[in-house]
Amino acid sequence: MPSPHKTVLQHYQAIAKLSASMLKLAQAQQWDELVAEGLKYQQAVDRLRQLEPLSDEQREARRKLLTQILDDDAHIRQLVAPELDRLGHLLGTIKRQRTVLQAYYSTVRP
């Protein structure tokens, strides 16, 4: 039976693997898959919060994993930001078009 500390490190390793997978998906602009992987990531983080803390000697291993996770997160954010901007612009355009159509139809109706 694994110790609780090893289980915690295994959870960090799983989260690091998910963040690396998310980075690859973002680099490939596979947005739907990225969102699905992000849900798995969030679930893994939620499970981690329920486990016992690490001992002092295991914190170094965790620090390395956290560094990788944070680096991946920063790169993912850089890759996703232009797509979010594009979607925001598209939604703004759609909203303006809807407003114009509503104004047009309100003047056309008898």
PyMOL commands that place a pseudoatom at each C-alpha (Angstrom):
pseudoatom trace, name=CA, resn=MET, resi=1, chain=A, elem=C, hetatm=0, pos=[0.000, 0.000, 0.000]
pseudoatom trace, name=CA, resn=PRO, resi=2, chain=A, elem=C, hetatm=0, pos=[1.523, 3.380, -1.007]
pseudoatom trace, name=CA, resn=SER, resi=3, chain=A, elem=C, hetatm=0, pos=[2.106, 5.966, 1.671]
pseudoatom trace, name=CA, resn=PRO, resi=4, chain=A, elem=C, hetatm=0, pos=[-0.146, 9.057, 1.646]
pseudoatom trace, name=CA, resn=HIS, resi=5, chain=A, elem=C, hetatm=0, pos=[2.904, 11.172, 0.745]
pseudoatom trace, name=CA, resn=LYS, resi=6, chain=A, elem=C, hetatm=0, pos=[3.655, 9.067, -2.314]
pseudoatom trace, name=CA, resn=THR, resi=7, chain=A, elem=C, hetatm=0, pos=[0.023, 9.367, -3.323]
pseudoatom trace, name=CA, resn=VAL, resi=8, chain=A, elem=C, hetatm=0, pos=[0.274, 13.155, -3.086]
pseudoatom trace, name=CA, resn=LEU, resi=9, chain=A, elem=C, hetatm=0, pos=[3.368, 13.149, -5.316]
pseudoatom trace, name=CA, resn=GLN, resi=10, chain=A, elem=C, hetatm=0, pos=[1.595, 10.849, -7.761]
pseudoatom trace, name=CA, resn=HIS, resi=11, chain=A, elem=C, hetatm=0, pos=[-1.241, 13.366, -7.935]
pseudoatom trace, name=CA, resn=TYR, resi=12, chain=A, elem=C, hetatm=0, pos=[1.230, 16.175, -8.664]
pseudoatom trace, name=CA, resn=GLN, resi=13, chain=A, elem=C, hetatm=0, pos=[2.818, 14.005, -11.360]
pseudoatom trace, name=CA, resn=ALA, resi=14, chain=A, elem=C, hetatm=0, pos=[-0.614, 13.374, -12.920]
pseudoatom trace, name=CA, resn=ILE, resi=15, chain=A, elem=C, hetatm=0, pos=[-1.365, 17.106, -12.862]
pseudoatom trace, name=CA, resn=ALA, resi=16, chain=A, elem=C, hetatm=0, pos=[2.021, 17.853, -14.469]
pseudoatom trace, name=CA, resn=LYS, resi=17, chain=A, elem=C, hetatm=0, pos=[1.261, 15.295, -17.187]
pseudoatom trace, name=CA, resn=LEU, resi=18, chain=A, elem=C, hetatm=0, pos=[-2.137, 16.901, -17.796]
pseudoatom trace, name=CA, resn=SER, resi=19, chain=A, elem=C, hetatm=0, pos=[-0.619, 20.380, -18.005]
pseudoatom trace, name=CA, resn=ALA, resi=20, chain=A, elem=C, hetatm=0, pos=[1.941, 19.132, -20.546]
pseudoatom trace, name=CA, resn=SER, resi=21, chain=A, elem=C, hetatm=0, pos=[-0.868, 17.570, -22.565]
pseudoatom trace, name=CA, resn=MET, resi=22, chain=A, elem=C, hetatm=0, pos=[-2.848, 20.813, -22.403]
pseudoatom trace, name=CA, resn=LEU, resi=23, chain=A, elem=C, hetatm=0, pos=[0.184, 22.749, -23.661]
pseudoatom trace, name=CA, resn=LYS, resi=24, chain=A, elem=C, hetatm=0, pos=[0.525, 20.419, -26.661]
pseudoatom trace, name=CA, resn=LEU, resi=25, chain=A, elem=C, hetatm=0, pos=[-3.188, 20.809, -27.427]
pseudoatom trace, name=CA, resn=ALA, resi=26, chain=A, elem=C, hetatm=0, pos=[-2.931, 24.605, -27.198]
pseudoatom trace, name=CA, resn=GLN, resi=27, chain=A, elem=C, hetatm=0, pos=[0.105, 24.583, -29.487]
pseudoatom trace, name=CA, resn=ALA, resi=28, chain=A, elem=C, hetatm=0, pos=[-1.902, 22.518, -31.986]
pseudoatom trace, name=CA, resn=GLN, resi=29, chain=A, elem=C, hetatm=0, pos=[-4.902, 24.877, -31.545]
pseudoatom trace, name=CA, resn=GLN, resi=30, chain=A, elem=C, hetatm=0, pos=[-7.114, 21.955, -30.591]
pseudoatom trace, name=CA, resn=TRP, resi=31, chain=A, elem=C, hetatm=0, pos=[-9.394, 24.070, -28.436]
pseudoatom trace, name=CA, resn=ASP, resi=32, chain=A, elem=C, hetatm=0, pos=[-12.198, 21.572, -27.780]
pseudoatom trace, name=CA, resn=GLU, resi=33, chain=A, elem=C, hetatm=0, pos=[-9.714, 18.930, -26.678]
pseudoatom trace, name=CA, resn=LEU, resi=34, chain=A, elem=C, hetatm=0, pos=[-7.937, 21.539, -24.552]
pseudoatom trace, name=CA, resn=VAL, resi=35, chain=A, elem=C, hetatm=0, pos=[-11.168, 22.333, -22.732]
pseudoatom trace, name=CA, resn=ALA, resi=36, chain=A, elem=C, hetatm=0, pos=[-11.838, 18.621, -22.120]
pseudoatom trace, name=CA, resn=GLU, resi=37, chain=A, elem=C, hetatm=0, pos=[-8.303, 18.140, -20.785]
pseudoatom trace, name=CA, resn=GLY, resi=38, chain=A, elem=C, hetatm=0, pos=[-8.766, 21.259, -18.647]
pseudoatom trace, name=CA, resn=LEU, resi=39, chain=A, elem=C, hetatm=0, pos=[-11.744, 19.632, -16.949]
pseudoatom trace, name=CA, resn=LYS, resi=40, chain=A, elem=C, hetatm=0, pos=[-9.603, 16.593, -16.103]
pseudoatom trace, name=CA, resn=TYR, resi=41, chain=A, elem=C, hetatm=0, pos=[-6.937, 18.973, -14.783]
pseudoatom trace, name=CA, resn=GLN, resi=42, chain=A, elem=C, hetatm=0, pos=[-9.446, 20.740, -12.533]
pseudoatom trace, name=CA, resn=GLN, resi=43, chain=A, elem=C, hetatm=0, pos=[-10.737, 17.405, -11.199]
pseudoatom trace, name=CA, resn=ALA, resi=44, chain=A, elem=C, hetatm=0, pos=[-7.180, 16.287, -10.420]
pseudoatom trace, name=CA, resn=VAL, resi=45, chain=A, elem=C, hetatm=0, pos=[-6.492, 19.544, -8.553]
pseudoatom trace, name=CA, resn=ASP, resi=46, chain=A, elem=C, hetatm=0, pos=[-9.731, 19.121, -6.591]
pseudoatom trace, name=CA, resn=ARG, resi=47, chain=A, elem=C, hetatm=0, pos=[-8.706, 15.562, -5.589]
pseudoatom trace, name=CA, resn=LEU, resi=48, chain=A, elem=C, hetatm=0, pos=[-5.271, 16.831, -4.547]
pseudoatom trace, name=CA, resn=ARG, resi=49, chain=A, elem=C, hetatm=0, pos=[-6.814, 19.305, -2.107]
pseudoatom trace, name=CA, resn=GLN, resi=50, chain=A, elem=C, hetatm=0, pos=[-8.362, 16.386, -0.197]
pseudoatom trace, name=CA, resn=LEU, resi=51, chain=A, elem=C, hetatm=0, pos=[-5.032, 14.637, 0.487]
pseudoatom trace, name=CA, resn=GLU, resi=52, chain=A, elem=C, hetatm=0, pos=[-2.631, 15.051, 3.369]
pseudoatom trace, name=CA, resn=PRO, resi=53, chain=A, elem=C, hetatm=0, pos=[0.314, 17.471, 3.025]
pseudoatom trace, name=CA, resn=LEU, resi=54, chain=A, elem=C, hetatm=0, pos=[3.820, 16.324, 2.078]
pseudoatom trace, name=CA, resn=SER, resi=55, chain=A, elem=C, hetatm=0, pos=[6.740, 15.783, 4.415]
pseudoatom trace, name=CA, resn=ASP, resi=56, chain=A, elem=C, hetatm=0, pos=[9.668, 18.201, 4.290]
pseudoatom trace, name=CA, resn=GLU, resi=57, chain=A, elem=C, hetatm=0, pos=[11.897, 15.941, 2.169]
pseudoatom trace, name=CA, resn=GLN, resi=58, chain=A, elem=C, hetatm=0, pos=[9.209, 15.429, -0.470]
pseudoatom trace, name=CA, resn=ARG, resi=59, chain=A, elem=C, hetatm=0, pos=[8.613, 19.136, -0.993]
pseudoatom trace, name=CA, resn=GLU, resi=60, chain=A, elem=C, hetatm=0, pos=[11.570, 19.435, -3.401]
pseudoatom trace, name=CA, resn=ALA, resi=61, chain=A, elem=C, hetatm=0, pos=[9.988, 16.895, -5.765]
pseudoatom trace, name=CA, resn=ARG, resi=62, chain=A, elem=C, hetatm=0, pos=[6.734, 18.818, -5.521]
pseudoatom trace, name=CA, resn=ARG, resi=63, chain=A, elem=C, hetatm=0, pos=[8.527, 22.110, -6.198]
pseudoatom trace, name=CA, resn=LYS, resi=64, chain=A, elem=C, hetatm=0, pos=[9.926, 20.772, -9.474]
pseudoatom trace, name=CA, resn=LEU, resi=65, chain=A, elem=C, hetatm=0, pos=[6.507, 19.538, -10.543]
pseudoatom trace, name=CA, resn=LEU, resi=66, chain=A, elem=C, hetatm=0, pos=[4.880, 22.837, -9.600]
pseudoatom trace, name=CA, resn=THR, resi=67, chain=A, elem=C, hetatm=0, pos=[7.499, 24.735, -11.604]
pseudoatom trace, name=CA, resn=GLN, resi=68, chain=A, elem=C, hetatm=0, pos=[6.698, 22.616, -14.652]
pseudoatom trace, name=CA, resn=ILE, resi=69, chain=A, elem=C, hetatm=0, pos=[2.950, 23.039, -14.134]
pseudoatom trace, name=CA, resn=LEU, resi=70, chain=A, elem=C, hetatm=0, pos=[3.248, 26.824, -13.782]
pseudoatom trace, name=CA, resn=ASP, resi=71, chain=A, elem=C, hetatm=0, pos=[5.515, 27.086, -16.839]
pseudoatom trace, name=CA, resn=ASP, resi=72, chain=A, elem=C, hetatm=0, pos=[3.037, 25.055, -18.878]
pseudoatom trace, name=CA, resn=ASP, resi=73, chain=A, elem=C, hetatm=0, pos=[0.189, 27.222, -17.601]
pseudoatom trace, name=CA, resn=ALA, resi=74, chain=A, elem=C, hetatm=0, pos=[1.977, 30.413, -18.648]
pseudoatom trace, name=CA, resn=HIS, resi=75, chain=A, elem=C, hetatm=0, pos=[2.623, 29.048, -22.140]
pseudoatom trace, name=CA, resn=ILE, resi=76, chain=A, elem=C, hetatm=0, pos=[-0.979, 27.855, -22.470]
pseudoatom trace, name=CA, resn=ARG, resi=77, chain=A, elem=C, hetatm=0, pos=[-2.246, 31.305, -21.505]
pseudoatom trace, name=CA, resn=GLN, resi=78, chain=A, elem=C, hetatm=0, pos=[-0.002, 32.899, -24.143]
pseudoatom trace, name=CA, resn=LEU, resi=79, chain=A, elem=C, hetatm=0, pos=[-1.353, 30.533, -26.790]
pseudoatom trace, name=CA, resn=VAL, resi=80, chain=A, elem=C, hetatm=0, pos=[-5.002, 30.849, -25.755]
pseudoatom trace, name=CA, resn=ALA, resi=81, chain=A, elem=C, hetatm=0, pos=[-5.076, 34.655, -25.380]
pseudoatom trace, name=CA, resn=PRO, resi=82, chain=A, elem=C, hetatm=0, pos=[-5.230, 35.410, -29.133]
pseudoatom trace, name=CA, resn=GLU, resi=83, chain=A, elem=C, hetatm=0, pos=[-8.048, 32.896, -29.565]
pseudoatom trace, name=CA, resn=LEU, resi=84, chain=A, elem=C, hetatm=0, pos=[-9.981, 34.461, -26.686]
pseudoatom trace, name=CA, resn=ASP, resi=85, chain=A, elem=C, hetatm=0, pos=[-9.461, 37.904, -28.221]
pseudoatom trace, name=CA, resn=ARG, resi=86, chain=A, elem=C, hetatm=0, pos=[-10.704, 36.603, -31.584]
pseudoatom trace, name=CA, resn=LEU, resi=87, chain=A, elem=C, hetatm=0, pos=[-13.792, 35.081, -29.966]
pseudoatom trace, name=CA, resn=GLY, resi=88, chain=A, elem=C, hetatm=0, pos=[-14.454, 38.293, -28.033]
pseudoatom trace, name=CA, resn=HIS, resi=89, chain=A, elem=C, hetatm=0, pos=[-14.247, 40.302, -31.230]
pseudoatom trace, name=CA, resn=LEU, resi=90, chain=A, elem=C, hetatm=0, pos=[-16.572, 37.830, -32.964]
pseudoatom trace, name=CA, resn=LEU, resi=91, chain=A, elem=C, hetatm=0, pos=[-19.101, 38.031, -30.124]
pseudoatom trace, name=CA, resn=GLY, resi=92, chain=A, elem=C, hetatm=0, pos=[-18.957, 41.839, -30.248]
pseudoatom trace, name=CA, resn=THR, resi=93, chain=A, elem=C, hetatm=0, pos=[-19.613, 41.755, -33.979]
pseudoatom trace, name=CA, resn=ILE, resi=94, chain=A, elem=C, hetatm=0, pos=[-22.543, 39.391, -33.531]
pseudoatom trace, name=CA, resn=LYS, resi=95, chain=A, elem=C, hetatm=0, pos=[-23.990, 41.616, -30.798]
pseudoatom trace, name=CA, resn=ARG, resi=96, chain=A, elem=C, hetatm=0, pos=[-23.710, 44.696, -33.040]
pseudoatom trace, name=CA, resn=GLN, resi=97, chain=A, elem=C, hetatm=0, pos=[-25.343, 42.838, -35.922]
pseudoatom trace, name=CA, resn=ARG, resi=98, chain=A, elem=C, hetatm=0, pos=[-28.197, 41.749, -33.677]
pseudoatom trace, name=CA, resn=THR, resi=99, chain=A, elem=C, hetatm=0, pos=[-28.706, 45.342, -32.500]
pseudoatom trace, name=CA, resn=VAL, resi=100, chain=A, elem=C, hetatm=0, pos=[-28.798, 46.598, -36.102]
pseudoatom trace, name=CA, resn=LEU, resi=101, chain=A, elem=C, hetatm=0, pos=[-31.283, 43.899, -37.109]
pseudoatom trace, name=CA, resn=GLN, resi=102, chain=A, elem=C, hetatm=0, pos=[-33.507, 44.638, -34.126]
pseudoatom trace, name=CA, resn=ALA, resi=103, chain=A, elem=C, hetatm=0, pos=[-33.457, 48.351, -34.966]
pseudoatom trace, name=CA, resn=TYR, resi=104, chain=A, elem=C, hetatm=0, pos=[-34.206, 47.623, -38.627]
pseudoatom trace, name=CA, resn=TYR, resi=105, chain=A, elem=C, hetatm=0, pos=[-37.097, 45.246, -37.899]
pseudoatom trace, name=CA, resn=SER, resi=106, chain=A, elem=C, hetatm=0, pos=[-38.612, 47.617, -35.348]
pseudoatom trace, name=CA, resn=THR, resi=107, chain=A, elem=C, hetatm=0, pos=[-38.864, 50.334, -38.033]
pseudoatom trace, name=CA, resn=VAL, resi=108, chain=A, elem=C, hetatm=0, pos=[-40.139, 47.977, -40.769]
pseudoatom trace, name=CA, resn=ARG, resi=109, chain=A, elem=C, hetatm=0, pos=[-43.036, 46.480, -38.811]
pseudoatom trace, name=CA, resn=PRO, resi=110, chain=A, elem=C, hetatm=0, pos=[-46.373, 48.283, -39.180]
for i in range(1, 110): cmd.bond("trace and resi %d" % i, "trace and resi %d" % (i + 1))
show_as sticks, trace
zoom trace
